[in-house]
Amino acid sequence: MNDKLERVFAYRFGDIYANYLAKVERKGKTRAELDDVLGWLTGHSADGLHAAAESGQNLREFFASAPRLTPHAELITGVVCGVRVEEVADPLMQKIRWMDKVVDELARGKKIESIKRSPR
């Protein structure tokens, strides 16, 4: 396994969540909206997200404990940090990039209904 990927997988979800929350709040969005899009992606309730953030879980553990990944995750496309999310080869890294992408869209003001993709 790539050492760089393993370092990313070891990041604490709580730290990532705090960064996401600060980002969306700077853009006028709320914790409830963040929890809504993260819950849609992972199947976690708001309480489940907060418990995971407080538990010290790393990203690998967070996604392993996710109740259910949305069946529409494959519809998440685009670029985050210069990386096209639909082309990420590692399955866990792709889930992390999907999470980055939906939070980025929320922060940019995209409507939650659009973020929560559904097949046409």
C-alpha positions, -999 to +999 in steps of 0.1 A: +000+000+000+011+035-008+025+053+023+009+085+012-025+069+010-020+052+044-012+086+059-045+100+045-065+070+057-050+076+092-063+112+095-088+115+123-124+119+111-130+144+139-103+167+126-116+165+090-152+171+102-140+202+122-123+215+090-154+209+070-176+226+095-154+257+096-153+258+058-191+256+054-198+280+082-174+306+067-197+303+036-229+308+056-239+272+058-249+253+089-238+222+108-272+207+100-266+212+063-231+196+066-246+167+085-273+163+059-249+159+030-225+137+049-254+116+062-267+112+027-233+100+015-225+076+044-258+067+060-247+081+094-273+101+113-262+135+127-257+119+161-236+092+144-215+117+126-209+136+159-201+104+178-176+093+150-160+128+152-156+126+189-145+089+190-110+094+175-118+072+145-096+076+115-110+078+080-106+041+073-126+033+105-152+060+097-160+046+063-158+010+076-185+019+102-207+038+078-242+023+079-245+024+041-229+044+013-255+060-009-262+040-040-258+073-059-222+079-049-211+069-084-229+100-097-205+123-078-181+136-104-158+166-108-125+178-096-113+183-060-078+194-052-069+189-088-081+153-088-110+140-109-130+120-083-145+095-107-109+085-118-096+077-083-084+041-083-084+033-046-119+026-033-114+042+001-096+072-014-125+076-038-150+077-009-129+104+008-128+124-024-166+120-028-169+134+007-146+163-001-166+170-033-200+171-016-187+194+012-171+216-014-204+219-033-222+227-001-197+255+007-200+269-028-237+272-024-250+244-045-285+233-035-286+203-012-311+186-035-285+188-063-257+176-041-278+146-032-277+132-067-303+110-080-304+092-113-322+110-141 
